[in-house]
Amino acid sequence: MQKIIPCIAFASQAEDAMKYYLSIFPRSKIVNELRYTGDGPMPRGTFLGATIELDGSEFMLLNGPDEKPSLATSFFIKCKTQEEIDHYWNALLAGGQPIQCGWLKDKYGVAWQIAPEELPSMLKDKDSAKATRVMDAMCRMVKLDWPALQRAYDGK
């Protein structure tokens, strides 16, 4: 069981975001859904928030007053293949904004980093020339190209 669960606050789109994320990530489900009981600021039955599981990781999504996600917090998706990178990039970018180096903001303003799972170890390789080549290649990319990063790492 996950002890620390990130909570993403939205101005009013938490329910839409929940459905959107559940449609993108495999092995996803609603763990717990909260609705107003009538004793709060919203009408009875209005969506307050939920705990969801996205591919094994729990998140809380919450409607809050005028809250908006920011780039100060992002979620790193470790991908095994270019196809997986492409899937998450295309799905999460729909209606959102590409940034740089594998980062994007989705249509709700939530920031995601979509990268090969090996990227952190490549960037901290003991051979600084390998790490530098990977960093240089990555900085020229918006969506990450896993084969190109591997070629940079290999010096090809």
C-alpha positions as CSV (number, residue, x, y, z in Angstrom):
1,M,0.0,0.0,0.0
2,Q,1.3,3.4,-1.0
3,K,1.9,5.6,2.1
4,I,2.3,9.0,0.4
5,I,-0.3,9.8,-2.3
6,P,0.1,13.0,-4.4
7,C,-3.0,15.2,-4.5
8,I,-3.8,17.3,-7.5
9,A,-6.2,20.2,-7.0
10,F,-8.3,21.5,-9.8
11,A,-10.6,24.6,-9.9
12,S,-13.6,22.5,-10.9
13,Q,-12.4,19.8,-13.4
14,A,-11.3,17.0,-11.1
15,E,-14.1,14.6,-12.3
16,D,-13.3,15.2,-15.9
17,A,-9.6,14.8,-15.3
18,M,-10.3,11.6,-13.4
19,K,-12.1,10.1,-16.4
20,Y,-9.4,11.4,-18.8
21,Y,-6.5,9.8,-16.8
22,L,-8.4,6.5,-16.3
23,S,-8.8,6.3,-20.1
24,I,-5.0,6.8,-20.7
25,F,-3.3,4.6,-18.1
26,P,-3.5,0.8,-18.1
27,R,-4.6,-1.0,-15.0
28,S,-6.4,2.0,-13.7
29,K,-9.4,2.3,-11.4
30,I,-11.3,4.5,-9.0
31,V,-10.3,3.6,-5.4
32,N,-12.6,6.0,-3.6
33,E,-14.9,8.7,-4.9
34,L,-16.2,11.6,-2.7
35,R,-19.3,13.6,-3.4
36,Y,-20.9,16.3,-1.4
37,T,-23.6,15.1,1.0
38,G,-25.6,18.3,1.0
39,D,-23.8,19.7,4.1
40,G,-21.2,21.6,2.2
41,P,-20.8,24.5,-0.2
42,M,-22.0,22.5,-3.2
43,P,-25.3,20.7,-3.9
44,R,-25.7,17.1,-2.8
45,G,-24.0,14.7,-5.2
46,T,-21.6,17.2,-6.7
47,F,-18.1,15.6,-7.2
48,L,-15.6,16.7,-4.5
49,G,-12.7,14.4,-5.4
50,A,-11.4,10.9,-5.7
51,T,-8.5,8.6,-5.1
52,I,-7.6,6.8,-8.3
53,E,-5.0,4.3,-9.2
54,L,-3.1,4.9,-12.5
55,D,-1.0,1.8,-13.5
56,G,-0.3,0.9,-9.9
57,S,0.2,4.5,-8.5
58,E,-2.4,6.2,-6.4
59,F,-3.4,9.8,-6.8
60,M,-6.0,12.0,-5.2
61,L,-7.8,14.5,-7.4
62,L,-9.7,17.2,-5.7
63,N,-11.9,20.2,-6.7
64,G,-10.7,23.2,-4.8
65,P,-11.5,26.9,-4.9
66,D,-9.6,28.4,-7.9
67,E,-6.8,25.9,-7.5
68,K,-4.7,25.2,-10.6
69,P,-1.8,22.8,-11.1
70,S,1.6,24.3,-11.9
71,L,5.0,23.3,-13.3
72,A,6.4,23.2,-9.8
73,T,5.1,19.7,-9.6
74,S,5.3,17.1,-12.4
75,F,4.8,13.4,-12.8
76,F,7.6,11.3,-14.4
77,I,6.3,8.4,-16.5
78,K,9.0,5.8,-17.0
79,C,8.6,4.2,-20.4
80,K,10.1,1.0,-21.7
81,T,9.7,1.7,-25.4
82,Q,9.3,4.5,-27.9
83,E,5.8,3.2,-28.5
84,E,5.0,3.7,-24.9
85,I,6.5,7.2,-25.0
86,D,4.4,8.0,-28.1
87,H,1.2,6.7,-26.4
88,Y,1.5,8.8,-23.3
89,W,2.8,11.9,-25.2
90,N,0.0,11.8,-27.7
91,A,-2.8,11.1,-25.2
92,L,-1.7,13.6,-22.5
93,L,-0.8,16.3,-25.0
94,A,-4.3,16.4,-26.6
95,G,-5.5,19.9,-25.8
96,G,-2.3,20.6,-23.8
97,Q,1.0,22.2,-24.4
98,P,4.4,20.6,-25.3
99,I,7.3,22.1,-23.3
100,Q,10.8,20.7,-23.9
101,C,12.9,17.7,-23.0
102,G,10.0,15.3,-22.7
103,W,7.8,17.7,-20.6
104,L,4.3,18.7,-21.4
105,K,1.3,20.2,-19.7
106,D,-2.0,18.4,-20.3
107,K,-5.3,20.1,-20.9
108,Y,-5.8,20.5,-17.2
109,G,-2.4,22.2,-16.6
110,V,-0.8,19.1,-15.0
111,A,2.8,18.7,-15.9
112,W,4.2,15.3,-17.0
113,Q,7.7,14.1,-18.0
114,I,7.5,11.2,-20.4
115,A,10.9,9.5,-20.8
116,P,12.7,6.2,-21.1
117,E,13.1,4.5,-17.7
118,E,16.8,4.4,-18.4
119,L,17.2,8.2,-18.8
120,P,18.2,9.0,-15.2
121,S,20.9,6.4,-15.1
122,M,22.2,7.6,-18.5
123,L,22.3,11.2,-17.3
124,K,24.4,10.2,-14.2
125,D,26.7,7.7,-16.0
126,K,30.3,7.6,-14.7
127,D,31.4,8.3,-18.2
128,S,30.7,12.1,-18.3
129,A,31.0,12.1,-22.1
130,K,28.1,9.7,-22.4
131,A,26.0,11.7,-20.0
132,T,26.8,15.0,-21.8
133,R,25.9,13.5,-25.2
134,V,22.5,12.4,-23.8
135,M,21.8,15.7,-22.2
136,D,22.8,17.6,-25.4
137,A,20.5,15.3,-27.4
138,M,17.6,15.6,-25.0
139,C,17.8,19.4,-24.8
140,R,17.2,19.6,-28.6
141,M,14.0,17.5,-28.3
142,V,10.5,18.3,-27.3
143,K,9.0,14.7,-27.3
144,L,11.8,12.4,-26.4
145,D,13.2,10.1,-29.1
146,W,14.4,7.0,-27.3
147,P,16.4,5.5,-30.2
148,A,18.2,8.9,-30.7
149,L,19.0,9.1,-27.0
150,Q,20.4,5.6,-27.1
151,R,22.5,6.5,-30.1
152,A,23.8,9.6,-28.3
153,Y,24.6,7.5,-25.3
154,D,26.5,4.9,-27.4
155,G,28.4,7.7,-29.3
156,K,26.8,6.9,-32.7
